[in-house]
Amino acid sequence: MAKPRNKFLDLLVYVALRTAVMFLRMLGLPTAYRLAGRLGDLLFRCSSRHRRRAIGHLRLSFPEWDEQRLARVARESMRSMCYMGLEVLLTPSLVRHDRWHRYISLSDYREVARLMIQRRAGLIALTGHFGNWEIAGYLSATIGFPGYAVARAIDNPYINDYIVSVRERTGQRIIYKKGAAEQVQQVLGRGEMLSFVCDQDAGRKGLFVDFFARKASTFKSIALMAMQFQVPVALMCCRRIGAAFRFEVWPQRIIEPAEWADRDDPLRWITQEYTHALEEAIRRYPEQYFWVHRRWKHRPKGEVEAPEGIS
């Protein structure tokens, strides 16, 4: 049985968060990013567990790199993680109808817009723990393509309600993972857009596909829904340009139903295809991936477990 949460402590944390948002806005973006970068450096130096895991994942993913490069990219990845935390707080006030184009450039976005405007048959939009994985959802809603995002509720109810209210003001809608099956089917049945973060570990019962030459447990539900409703799957990427609130958003891969129609195992093919597309984007900008993420936590049956602290 879960231990009851301390409501007073949750409220204090929420008040501290709102105060931090006001403080960061007063500092200005350049100063806020410098502070976030220093926090990332501090995390790299002081958290041996996260440092070891990030470098371990990088070493297995890029065996040709020397130790100096592995450490440098791991440090930059932790900076990126802290930039992301900053951006979650600042995005609602910056990505708006009248100013989003100051901060975000779109590349090859016409195909995604065509799918939403012409087909009206629904779309599954995916992203991974890469760059800023929240921006694409805010942007889509801001420019007139609101959708539903499947997410886990934040444990602190005050913070959860705050984040959800901010997202919904832009037109986004949140579907909580717990009990989401019926809702997501209704969304796709109405021809709307449904978003997922696709690089979550799915446990021992997940579908194991290749990700950086290692098997990674991946949820089957995305491919199953695409097959059931015959909707395209778009892997969207958003990279940060420098240490600043500047981004490039692009569709890395759009998988059309016709592509899997004649496959022997369409479930595996779709899952492997979008996973490979995410890997391609990460290889271009490895410092923007969340390398402390336990993507390879579970191993296929019979495979030797990864060294401690690396899984």
N, C-alpha and C positions, 0 to 999 in steps of 0.2 A: 504493500500500500504506500502510495506517494506521501511524503511528508508535507503537511499543509504549509503554504507559503506565508511569510511574514508580510502582511499587507502594509504595515507602516514602513518597513524597509523598502518594499517595492515602490511606495509613494516617494520616499526620499530619493531613490535612484532616478525615478521619473523627473522629479523637480531638478535634480542635478543635470540630467540630460537636457532639459529645456533651457536651463541656465547656460549650459555649455554652447548650445546653438546660438543664443544671443551674444555670448562672448566671442564666438568665432566670427559672427557677422561683423562685430565691431572691429576685430583685428584686421579684416580684409583678407582676400584670398591668398596673396603671396605669403604673408606671414603665417597664415593657417597651414598652408602646405609645407612651409619650412618646419613648423612644429611637428606636423604629422610625419615628415621624413625623419626627423631626429628620433621620434618615438619608434619608428621602424628600426633604426640603427640600434636603439637601446634594447629593443626586443631581440634582435639578432645576437647582441653581445650577452645579454643576461638570461635568456631562455634557452638553455642547452637542449631541452627536449624538442622545442620547435626548430632550432637550428639544425640539430642532428637529423630530424625527420625531413626537412626541406632539402638539405644537402644529399641525404640518402636517396630520396626520390629523384633528384636531378642526376645523381651518379648512375643510377640504373636506367634513366631515360636518355642520357647523353654520355655513354661510356667513353666516347672519344675526347671529352673535355678534361683538362687538367684541374687539379684541386683549387688553384687560384680562381679559375673561371667559375667553378661550381660555387665557391663561397661568395663571389661577387654577385652572381645571379640570385642566390638564396637571399642575400641581403636586400637586393633590389625588390625581390618578391615580397619581403616583409614590409618594405616601404610601401609597395603597392597596396598591401593589405590595410595599412594604416590610412593611406589616401582614400581607400574605399570607405572606411568607417567615417571619415570626414565628409565624403561626398554624399553618403546616405543622409546626413544631417542637413546638407546645404542644397541638394538637388531640388526639393519642392519649391524653394524660393527663386531658383535660377532657371529651371527648365519650364518656361511658360510660353504661351502662344506668341507673345510679342518679343521674345528675346532668346528662344532656344537656339536660333541660328548663330548667335554670337559664340556659342560654346560647342556646338555639335555640327560636324560635316557628315553628309550622307554619301556613301559610295555604292553604286549598283543597287539602289533601293527601288528603282522603278519596277523590277520584277515582283517584289513583294507587294508593292502598291497595286500592281495589275491583278495579282491573285485575290486581293481583298476587294477590289472595285468590280472586276469583271466576273469572277467566278461566283462570289457570294456562297461558296460551298464549304466554308470553314477553313481553318489553317491551324496547324500545330507549330508554334514558334518555340524554339529551343535556344538555350544559352548554357554556358558553363561557368565555372569559377575562374573567369578570365577577364582582365581589365576591370570594367565596371559593369557587372551583369544586371544592374537595376536600370541603367539609363535607357535601354531599348524599350522597356515597358512604359516608362514615363514619356518617351518621345512618341511612341505609337499613339498613345492616348491624346497627347498634346496636339498632334497633327491630324486627328480625326479618325484614328483606327483603334478605339478602345477595345480591350479584351479582358480575359480572365486569367489570373495567374494562380497556379497551385502552389501553396506554400505552407510551411509549418507555423503554427501560432507561436509568437514570442512568449516565453514563460512569464515575464512580467506583464500583467494584464493592462496596466496603465500605458506602458510603452507600446504594447501591441495595439491598443485602441488608437493611440496617437498616430502610429505609422500607417495603420489601415485607413484612418480618416484622411490623412494627407494623400495617400495613393488614390483614394476614391474621389477626391476633389478634382483630380485630373481625368477621371473617367475610367480608371482601372477598377477591377473588381477582384476580390480575393476569395479563393476557395481553399479552405483548410484541408490538408491531406487526410485527416481522420474523417472518414465517411464521405469522401469526395466522389466516389464512383458514379453515383446517380447524377450528380450535378455536372460533372465533366461530359457525360454522355448527352445531357440536355443542351449544353453549350455547343458542342459539335453538331448535334442534331439541328440546331437553329442556324447553322452556318456561320458561327462566330469564331473568334480567335482564342486559342487556349495556349498558355505559356507554361513551360517547365524549365527548371535547371536540370540538365540531363546527365551530369557527371557525379551523381550521388551513388555511393556504395549501396547495393541492393541486397546484401547479405548472401548467405550460402545458397539460397534458392533463386538468386538472380541469374540472368543470362550472361555468361562470361564471354566477352569479346576482347579483341586486341586493342590495347591502348599503350602506346610507347613500348611495343614489343613484349608487354606483359598482359596477362589476362585480368580484366577488371569486371567485377560483378555489376551488371547494369539492369535497370528495371525493364521488364517486358511490356509494361502497360502503354508506353508511348507508341511503339510499333503496332501493338494490338489495336489501339484506337484508330491509328492511321489506316490500317487495313479494314477495320469495321466500317468506318465512315468514308473511306476513299478520299482522304484529304491530303494535301501536300504537307511535308515536314520541312521547315526552314530553320537551319542552324544560323542564328544571328550572333555576330561578334561586335564587341565595343572595346576599342583600345584607348588608353589614355595617351595624350600627346604631351610628353614632358611631365614635369611635376606641376601641373596646373589643371584647372577645370576646363579642359579642352579634350574633345573626343572625336574619334572616327567610328561610325557605325556602318556595318556592311553585312549582307547575307553571304556567309561562307559557302553554304550549300543549300540548294532547294531540291528536295526529293519529290518527284511527281509520282502519283499512283501508277502511271503506265510503266515506270521503271521497275516496279517489283511484280508486275502482273504475271510474268512467266518465270519467276525465280522458284527454285525448288524449295527453298526455306526463306520466304519473305520476311518472317519475324527476325531471324538472325541477320539477314542482309540489310534491312533498314537500320537495325540497331548498330551494326558494324559501320554502316555508311556515315551516319551522323557522328559517331564516335571518332572515326577517322578524320572527318572534316574538322572537328574540334582540335584534334592533334595537329593538323596542318597549320591552323591559326596559331597554336601555342608555339610551334617550332619557329614561326616567324618572330614572335615576341615572347620568348620564354620567361622573361622577367615579370610579365604581367599575369602569370598563372599563380594560383593559390597553392604553392607546393607543400604547405603544411597540411593541406586537406588530405584526409585518409582515404584516398580514392581506391587504393589497392588493399583495403583492410581485410577483406575475406578472399580466400584462395579456393580454386577449384578442388574438388575432392581428390586426395592423393598427392597434391602438390605440396612441396616443402614450404613451411611458413617463412615469411620474410624475417630478416633479423629484427630483434627488438628495437622499437622506436622508429622503424622505417615504414611499416605497413600503412 
